[in-house]
Amino acid sequence: MNVPPSSGNGAVPSSGGNNLLLQRTLIGVAIALGSAAVTFLVVRSAMRRAPVDETSERIQSLIDEANRLLRTLDEKKHG
């Protein structure tokens, strides 16, 4: 006769407890993965640079030109 193993009080262990533990574990893992994905997307979008516009490019070129002129003046002054 096949008799399932029992605990000391005569109760038969059920697989329902294992199922509940598995479900809770899977839900926890799903929440962790979702949180990681959202964090990744937020950080990636925050690190994205703003598109360069014409005004910024023009200002940068004027700064570069001014730096070249200052270097030229320093070279003439010291040379």
PATOR-969660 format. One record per residue (C-alpha): y, x, z. Coordinates in steps of 0.001 Angstrom, whole numbers, plus 524288, in hexadecimal, padded with zeros to 5 digits. Layout:
N
+-------+-------+-------+
:    yy :    xx :    zz :
+-------+-------+-------+
:     Y :     X :     Z :
...
+-------+-------+-------+
***
This chain:
79
+-------+-------+-------+
:    yy :    xx :    zz :
+-------+-------+-------+
: 80000 : 80000 : 80000 :
: 80D6B : 80566 : 7FC0B :
: 81702 : 8042E : 80727 :
: 824BF : 8096F : 80565 :
: 828F3 : 81356 : 80F81 :
: 8307D : 80D85 : 81AAF :
: 8399E : 81261 : 82510 :
: 83638 : 81251 : 8336D :
: 83AAD : 80442 : 83580 :
: 8321E : 7FEAE : 82ACF :
: 83D45 : 7FC50 : 82127 :
: 83B43 : 80015 : 812F1 :
: 84643 : 808C9 : 80DA4 :
: 84D69 : 8023A : 8028F :
: 85321 : 808AE : 7F695 :
: 85F56 : 8005E : 7F845 :
: 86562 : 80A77 : 8014B :
: 86318 : 81515 : 7F731 :
: 86916 : 80C8E : 7EC9E :
: 87531 : 80A1D : 7F4D6 :
: 876BF : 818A0 : 7F793 :
: 8754D : 81BB8 : 7E920 :
: 87F5B : 8116A : 7E577 :
: 88921 : 81681 : 7EF69 :
: 88709 : 8245F : 7EAAC :
: 888FC : 8207B : 7DC76 :
: 89544 : 818D3 : 7DFD2 :
: 89AA0 : 82488 : 7E743 :
: 897BC : 82DA3 : 7DBE3 :
: 89E06 : 82410 : 7D250 :
: 8AA4B : 82337 : 7DAAA :
: 8AAFF : 83210 : 7DBBA :
: 8A979 : 833BB : 7CD01 :
: 8B3B4 : 8295D : 7CA4F :
: 8BD35 : 82FC4 : 7D3AB :
: 8BADB : 83D0F : 7CD6D :
: 8BD35 : 8377E : 7BFD7 :
: 8C9E7 : 830D9 : 7C3D8 :
: 8CE8C : 83D41 : 7CAA1 :
: 8CB5E : 84550 : 7BE8F :
: 8D2F3 : 83C23 : 7B5B7 :
: 8DEC4 : 83BCF : 7BEC7 :
: 8DF36 : 84AA8 : 7BFF5 :
: 8DD6E : 84C71 : 7B152 :
: 8E869 : 84314 : 7AE10 :
: 8F151 : 8495A : 7B841 :
: 8EF0F : 856D3 : 7B273 :
: 8F27F : 85272 : 7A4C3 :
: 8FF53 : 857E8 : 7A027 :
: 90A07 : 84F2C : 79B52 :
: 90B9F : 84F79 : 78C93 :
: 915B7 : 85945 : 787EF :
: 921B3 : 85312 : 78210 :
: 92C07 : 858C7 : 77919 :
: 9362A : 85A20 : 783D4 :
: 92D2B : 86237 : 78C66 :
: 929A0 : 86ADA : 780ED :
: 93804 : 86CD5 : 77D96 :
: 93B92 : 8701D : 78B9A :
: 93070 : 879EE : 78C5C :
: 93496 : 8805E : 77F98 :
: 942A2 : 88183 : 78498 :
: 93DBC : 887B2 : 7912F :
: 93584 : 89150 : 78969 :
: 94100 : 894B6 : 780BE :
: 949DE : 896BF : 78C84 :
: 93FAE : 89FC2 : 7929D :
: 93F05 : 8A7BA : 785F8 :
: 94DD2 : 8A8F2 : 785A8 :
: 94E20 : 8AD4C : 793DD :
: 943C7 : 8B7A6 : 79125 :
: 94B9F : 8BC61 : 7856B :
: 957F7 : 8BD5E : 78DA3 :
: 950A2 : 8C4C7 : 7984C :
: 94B25 : 8CE39 : 78E2D :
: 958D0 : 8D0BC : 78891 :
: 95E86 : 8D25C : 79615 :
: 95418 : 8DC14 : 79A92 :
: 9515D : 8E276 : 78D86 :
+-------+-------+-------+
***
